Amino acid sequence: QVQLVESGGGLVQAGGSLRLSCAASGIIFSSYAMGWYRQAPGKQRELVADITIGGRTNYADSVKGRFTISRNGAKNTYLQMNSLRPEDTAVYYCNAKSLQVGTYWGQGTQVTVSS
């Protein structure tokens, strides 16, 4: 059974930091590109950052220089978020994508940045 479980969300003051984690199970982790998406109330879900099987990273312009995506060899994907802003407030979702097999989503974790 495929599962992506996010953790690490919470309430933080503007300028603070959070580290999100995504634990994957039921997939061959090394065969999937991983990503973080977010959705704020009333807005479309958007890509925050992703990382390929080979480790190449990509970031939304709004988070470049503040967020860092990484993955380990086992099953975990991380999003280090620094210098958080109120506009970063959203539900953050972990994503796993294989061109051959398909795409999976986690249930999301809430990040709230107060001013």
ABEGO torsion letter per residue (X at the ends): XBBBBBBGBEBBBBGBBBBBBBBBBGBBAAABBBBBBBBBBGBBBBBABBBBAAGBBBBBAAABGABBBBBBABABBBBBBBGBBAAABBBBBBBBBBAAAEBBBBAEBBBBBBX
